[in-house]
Amino acid sequence: MKCEICHKAEAETVLNRKKKDGTMEELYVCKKCAHAERPHTERPSGESPEAFVFGKDGDDPPPFVEDLLKATLGFMKGIAEQGKKSEKKKDVCPACGKKRKDFMDDLRPGCPQCWHVFADVIREHLALSQYGVRHTGRAPDSAPNVDICAQLERQLKAAVRKQDFKKAAAIKRRLEELGGRPANNPPAEDK
Amino acid sequence: MKSRAQRDDSGEYPALVARDVICGGEILAFRNPHGEKFGEHDAWCLSEEWFSIDDIRPAYANLVEKESRLAAKQPFAWNPEFGYLSPFLDHCGTGLLVRADLHLEGLHLIGDMPPVLNALYSVRFGAEGVNMDGIKNASHVFDVFTSASLGATEDEIIAHAERVFASLVRQELNARIRLVRELPRTFEDSVARALAILRECRLLSPWELLDIISPIRLAAVMGFLDGLTRQEADAIMRKQLAARDDLPDSPDGDRMRDERDADIADKANHRFARVKWNRRAKEIFS
């Protein structure tokens, strides 16, 4: 079948085109005519994908590439900012304002919340100086039920794994109310 | 403990009883209020004294009772992973510390103190001597204490402390026997030098007195001296341990210090003028 535009080459693809009266027509065309009609969607044979997307040396990139790059960069910037925010949150105790740097210098928690915020540093220190890294002694009568905390921690891990952050935040709040470990400080793996 | 001391006794020397090594101790629990900032120190340091190793558990029972009364009024800072929370990392977990004052003059004289201290550190115990006025480990009375409180239950910590204190007592008693059997001249020399200083000195600081009296106390405990009992030696040591060098740093302070040291020297000259080796000691050391 010959190309319905040039009527010379063999038709190789289908092209949908809007007519002047607004209706769509379906044409069987050769690759050359298809590229002439839709220069950014039909890639001439032999052209590399990179050259197609970014253009040849000195060419301006096609307009959709610019949009795509902007969107990608924006997304990555958003992720980076979110990462910075979460890092900042870990660096300062929200209850007493003690900074991580100060804590590293004196190893003195300023309040009970510091034990959560700097738990990673504390675990490293205690692993060297104590019998173990987890409390095994008595709990005060007013202490939260340890089993409930452990169960909530398991649920929290599962929610984070499934990326259900709404549920994870709710569990974290519940854990903090009970005086357990918050989400950003997962428990050390028991040996 | 008495049975162990009797077993260690060689039969030819006066009985060496454990209470002469352990000068008493304390069991402490560090607690802080829930939801409040920490201070410079733990908010509460609950303590109970004990006088022999067998008394540690009854003292702990009293401590728990004391703690329950306080907990009823104020909840403690606690979390499931780190136990009781404190401004000091080493006070977390059970927040329990068991300490004892031990007079280890025998181990010092036979030169076994460094390995003993290393062994203590390796089993998560700490030991501090009395360091004052340029004198290190004055009198060789050591404050030996548990330095770990996380990862073990209260029962396990107390049992560990009982074993370590009993072992230290045993080692000190063996050191005393070895001192008399194998190094009598070393022992005799240290006691004789101390007595000579106490009889003839013109100025004596409280810390120097505390240091010098240590071999004399050991000789008194072992029943080798006339004119001084163990209780009298203990009273002198207690008085010096309780004394604080709070004189001001000024020319006037120096004069007061000299007056104080002269007074201590005069009293020592008078008190130790008639203290001497007894017949039994002379037989052993001859």
Boltz contact constraints between the chains, C-beta under 6 A:
constraints:
  - contact:
      token1: [A, 96]
      token2: [B, 37]
      max_distance: 6.0
  - contact:
      token1: [A, 107]
      token2: [B, 89]
      max_distance: 6.0
  - contact:
      token1: [A, 108]
      token2: [B, 87]
      max_distance: 6.0
  - contact:
      token1: [A, 109]
      token2: [B, 87]
      max_distance: 6.0
  - contact:
      token1: [A, 111]
      token2: [B, 37]
      max_distance: 6.0
  - contact:
      token1: [A, 111]
      token2: [B, 38]
      max_distance: 6.0
  - contact:
      token1: [A, 112]
      token2: [B, 77]
      max_distance: 6.0
  - contact:
      token1: [A, 112]
      token2: [B, 85]
      max_distance: 6.0
  - contact:
      token1: [A, 115]
      token2: [B, 82]
      max_distance: 6.0
  - contact:
      token1: [A, 115]
      token2: [B, 85]
      max_distance: 6.0
  - contact:
      token1: [A, 125]
      token2: [B, 89]
      max_distance: 6.0
  - contact:
      token1: [A, 126]
      token2: [B, 150]
      max_distance: 6.0
  - contact:
      token1: [A, 130]
      token2: [B, 148]
      max_distance: 6.0
  - contact:
      token1: [A, 130]
      token2: [B, 150]
      max_distance: 6.0
  - contact:
      token1: [A, 130]
      token2: [B, 151]
      max_distance: 6.0
  - contact:
      token1: [A, 131]
      token2: [B, 148]
      max_distance: 6.0
  - contact:
      token1: [A, 131]
      token2: [B, 151]
      max_distance: 6.0
  - contact:
      token1: [A, 131]
      token2: [B, 152]
      max_distance: 6.0
  - contact:
      token1: [A, 132]
      token2: [B, 151]
      max_distance: 6.0
  - contact:
      token1: [A, 134]
      token2: [B, 81]
      max_distance: 6.0
  - contact:
      token1: [A, 135]
      token2: [B, 82]
      max_distance: 6.0
  - contact:
      token1: [A, 135]
      token2: [B, 83]
      max_distance: 6.0
  - contact:
      token1: [A, 135]
      token2: [B, 93]
      max_distance: 6.0
  - contact:
      token1: [A, 136]
      token2: [B, 153]
      max_distance: 6.0
  - contact:
      token1: [A, 137]
      token2: [B, 94]
      max_distance: 6.0
  - contact:
      token1: [A, 137]
      token2: [B, 153]
      max_distance: 6.0
  - contact:
      token1: [A, 137]
      token2: [B, 154]
      max_distance: 6.0
  - contact:
      token1: [A, 140]
      token2: [B, 71]
      max_distance: 6.0
  - contact:
      token1: [A, 140]
      token2: [B, 76]
      max_distance: 6.0
  - contact:
      token1: [A, 140]
      token2: [B, 78]
      max_distance: 6.0
  - contact:
      token1: [A, 142]
      token2: [B, 75]
      max_distance: 6.0
  - contact:
      token1: [A, 143]
      token2: [B, 78]
      max_distance: 6.0
  - contact:
      token1: [A, 146]
      token2: [B, 80]
      max_distance: 6.0
  - contact:
      token1: [A, 149]
      token2: [B, 80]
      max_distance: 6.0
  - contact:
      token1: [A, 179]
      token2: [B, 79]
      max_distance: 6.0
  - contact:
      token1: [A, 180]
      token2: [B, 80]
      max_distance: 6.0
  - contact:
      token1: [A, 181]
      token2: [B, 81]
      max_distance: 6.0
